[in-house]
Amino acid sequence: MNTPWTHTTVLLNEAVEALLSGNAAAAGTYVDATFGRGGHARAILARLAPEGRLIAFDKDAEAVAEAARISDARFSIRHQGFRSLGELPGASVAGVLMDLGVSSPQIDNPVRGFSFRFDGPLDMRMDTTRGESVAEWLATAELQQIAEVIRDYGEERFAVQIAKAIVARRQERGPISTTTELAELVAGTVKTREQGQNPATRTFQAFRIFINAELEELQQALEASLSVLQPGGRLAVISFHSLEDRIVKQFIAKHSKEVYDRRAPFAAPKVMKLNALERIKPSQAEVSGNPRSRSAILRVAERTEAN
Ligand SMILES: C[S@@+](CC[C@H](N)C(=O)[O-])C[C@H]1O[C@@H](n2cnc3c(N)ncnc32)[C@H](O)[C@@H]1O
């Protein structure tokens, strides 16, 4: 399917350079775990040797349909969550790239229900072929669960008040079904505003992360990358908010040191599995040209030789 919405790839050259670790004609198998509109994928393919391979993943059927436009025998795409990259053969992959979150075509299409800027059904699923929409979940969810989601994934001070307002509205007039209804309800509940930020920003972020199980899947995919990356293989992850970046940072830190067992002081330490290499932010020029890149952080690590 061809949509009018486009996606400007963030940290394009930096991420591809980090992934291919300077290889002019990379001959290995690479994974683009978040195809989106294929900005990174096309740049990787341009640098792959004839025997190289690029395996892409995306949960979104529209992204997968877009990938069908790439006619290249070295390329394939899977309509799956990226936790499935663990199904690839062990130590077979030379690089895994993740460009987390949603694409502009997802946010800008009102029908997808990701944005408070457009009126649309309150959906927010990246994979609309399975699972519950936010509207379906909110129709029956317990007040406490709604509050926890808004607090934990939106880091919202008014989580309890917003959750109470959602439940009260459900009891009085039936469940919320559109983005505008949710945005207005939150705006009516959150009294103080952060400058330049829509009052519903944090609640929308929270519901999106929850309904797509984003943080759980990120953690699982990072763990899976350890088994599929070959020694010297690269892990490159672009995150867009602190909850994601914390997971990536802590994961790399945890596997970038030797772990000693304090109960067995003379035993050999558990060997480290990653070398932390770089932390890269977009240039000023990129941020001016694409404000969405403002919060991006690319972290790069390399699989060590040892197990
Ligand atoms: C920021 S966009 C990627 C843009 C892409 N790098 C480009 O240059 O066009 C994120 C994409 O990843 C997908 N995605 C997010 N989380 C995913 C997951 N857990 N598994 C598979 N795809 C995911 C989204 O559906 C979206 O299409």
The ligand as an ORCA input file, in Angstrom:
! r2SCAN-3c Opt
* xyz 0 1
  C      11.040      4.738     13.783
  S      10.288      3.626     12.666
  C      11.634      2.974     11.750
  C      11.984      3.819     10.560
  C      13.016      3.199      9.651
  N      14.296      3.039     10.287
  C      13.164      4.024      8.392
  O      14.259      4.541      8.160
  O      12.207      4.149      7.638
  C       9.874      2.276     13.700
  C       9.227      1.111     12.980
  O       9.430     -0.022     13.794
  C       8.257     -0.760     13.911
  N       8.318     -1.402     15.223
  C       8.300     -0.809     16.427
  N       8.400     -1.719     17.397
  C       8.494     -2.921     16.777
  C       8.639     -4.257     17.253
  N       8.676     -4.528     18.545
  N       8.755     -5.237     16.343
  C       8.726     -4.965     15.019
  N       8.567     -3.724     14.510
  C       8.456     -2.715     15.387
  C       7.132      0.225     13.759
  O       5.978     -0.421     13.269
  C       7.736      1.231     12.771
  O       7.378      0.889     11.460
*
